[in-house]
Amino acid sequence: MQVLVRDNNVDQALRVLKKKMQREGVFREMKARSAYEKPSEKRVREKADAIRRTRKIARKKAQREGLIAAPKRKVSAGGGR
């Protein structure tokens, strides 16, 4: 993973790096590997993840088909002029 530092702005580069790591699932992976997970707990977690994914896909499909309303977009507080 690579992040470019522009104008010696390390804080911004760190924020970008953290966002990339979050998207890639690095933090989730580190947390999962920090302690042993029993096989029964792993099965329960994976089943819950599968159910969550399925519901998310169904919700997105229903929104595309117009069966349920799409979530309202957030308006930024620092709006333009």
C-alpha positions as a LaTeX table, in Angstrom:
\begin{tabular}{lrrr}
\hline
Residue & $x$ (\AA) & $y$ (\AA) & $z$ (\AA) \\
\hline
Met1 & 0.00 & 0.00 & 0.00 \\
Gln2 & 1.37 & 3.39 & $-0.95$ \\
Val3 & 0.39 & 6.95 & $-0.09$ \\
Leu4 & 1.97 & 10.08 & $-1.52$ \\
Val5 & 2.82 & 12.95 & 0.84 \\
Arg6 & 2.09 & 16.28 & $-0.82$ \\
Asp7 & 3.53 & 19.59 & 0.43 \\
Asn8 & 4.97 & 17.87 & 3.52 \\
Asn9 & 1.39 & 17.36 & 4.75 \\
Val10 & 1.91 & 14.18 & 6.78 \\
Asp11 & $-1.42$ & 14.50 & 8.63 \\
Gln12 & $-3.39$ & 14.33 & 5.40 \\
Ala13 & $-1.29$ & 11.42 & 4.17 \\
Leu14 & $-1.98$ & 9.55 & 7.43 \\
Arg15 & $-5.71$ & 10.13 & 7.05 \\
Val16 & $-5.59$ & 8.80 & 3.48 \\
Leu17 & $-3.56$ & 5.76 & 4.62 \\
Lys18 & $-6.02$ & 4.97 & 7.42 \\
Lys19 & $-8.95$ & 5.23 & 5.02 \\
Lys20 & $-7.24$ & 2.88 & 2.55 \\
Met21 & $-6.44$ & 0.40 & 5.31 \\
Gln22 & $-10.04$ & 0.55 & 6.54 \\
Arg23 & $-11.35$ & $-0.14$ & 3.03 \\
Glu24 & $-8.98$ & $-3.09$ & 2.59 \\
Gly25 & $-10.05$ & $-4.59$ & 5.92 \\
Val26 & $-6.60$ & $-4.45$ & 7.53 \\
Phe27 & $-7.93$ & $-3.32$ & 10.91 \\
Arg28 & $-10.60$ & $-6.04$ & 10.94 \\
Glu29 & $-7.95$ & $-8.62$ & 10.07 \\
Met30 & $-5.63$ & $-7.42$ & 12.86 \\
Lys31 & $-8.45$ & $-7.61$ & 15.40 \\
Ala32 & $-9.40$ & $-11.11$ & 14.24 \\
Arg33 & $-5.81$ & $-12.35$ & 14.52 \\
Ser34 & $-5.16$ & $-10.76$ & 17.92 \\
Ala35 & $-6.89$ & $-13.59$ & 19.79 \\
Tyr36 & $-7.85$ & $-17.20$ & 19.11 \\
Glu37 & $-11.36$ & $-17.72$ & 17.78 \\
Lys38 & $-13.03$ & $-21.00$ & 18.58 \\
Pro39 & $-14.40$ & $-22.89$ & 15.56 \\
Ser40 & $-17.95$ & $-22.61$ & 16.93 \\
Glu41 & $-17.56$ & $-18.82$ & 17.31 \\
Lys42 & $-16.12$ & $-18.62$ & 13.80 \\
Arg43 & $-19.15$ & $-20.46$ & 12.38 \\
Val44 & $-21.55$ & $-18.15$ & 14.21 \\
Arg45 & $-19.68$ & $-15.04$ & 13.02 \\
Glu46 & $-19.48$ & $-16.21$ & 9.41 \\
Lys47 & $-23.18$ & $-17.09$ & 9.38 \\
Ala48 & $-24.06$ & $-13.65$ & 10.79 \\
Asp49 & $-21.82$ & $-12.00$ & 8.16 \\
Ala50 & $-23.53$ & $-13.96$ & 5.39 \\
Ile51 & $-26.98$ & $-12.93$ & 6.65 \\
Arg52 & $-25.85$ & $-9.28$ & 6.88 \\
Arg53 & $-24.48$ & $-9.39$ & 3.30 \\
Thr54 & $-27.67$ & $-11.00$ & 1.96 \\
Arg55 & $-29.88$ & $-8.40$ & 3.65 \\
Lys56 & $-27.71$ & $-5.57$ & 2.34 \\
Ile57 & $-27.93$ & $-6.90$ & $-1.23$ \\
Ala58 & $-31.71$ & $-7.33$ & $-0.92$ \\
Arg59 & $-32.06$ & $-3.79$ & 0.47 \\
Lys60 & $-29.99$ & $-2.32$ & $-2.40$ \\
Lys61 & $-32.06$ & $-4.25$ & $-4.95$ \\
Ala62 & $-35.33$ & $-3.04$ & $-3.42$ \\
Gln63 & $-34.04$ & 0.56 & $-3.50$ \\
Arg64 & $-33.10$ & 0.24 & $-7.17$ \\
Glu65 & $-36.54$ & $-1.16$ & $-8.00$ \\
Gly66 & $-38.23$ & 1.62 & $-6.04$ \\
Leu67 & $-39.89$ & $-0.66$ & $-3.49$ \\
Ile68 & $-38.30$ & 1.21 & $-0.58$ \\
Ala69 & $-37.04$ & 4.76 & $-0.37$ \\
Ala70 & $-33.31$ & 5.34 & $-0.71$ \\
Pro71 & $-31.59$ & 6.93 & 2.29 \\
Lys72 & $-31.38$ & 10.71 & 2.19 \\
Arg73 & $-27.98$ & 12.14 & 1.37 \\
Lys74 & $-26.14$ & 14.10 & 4.02 \\
Val75 & $-25.66$ & 17.80 & 3.33 \\
Ser76 & $-22.19$ & 19.00 & 4.25 \\
Ala77 & $-22.05$ & 21.66 & 6.95 \\
Gly78 & $-19.17$ & 23.52 & 5.31 \\
Gly79 & $-21.14$ & 24.14 & 2.11 \\
Gly80 & $-19.89$ & 26.30 & $-0.72$ \\
Arg81 & $-20.76$ & 29.89 & $-1.59$ \\
\hline
\end{tabular}
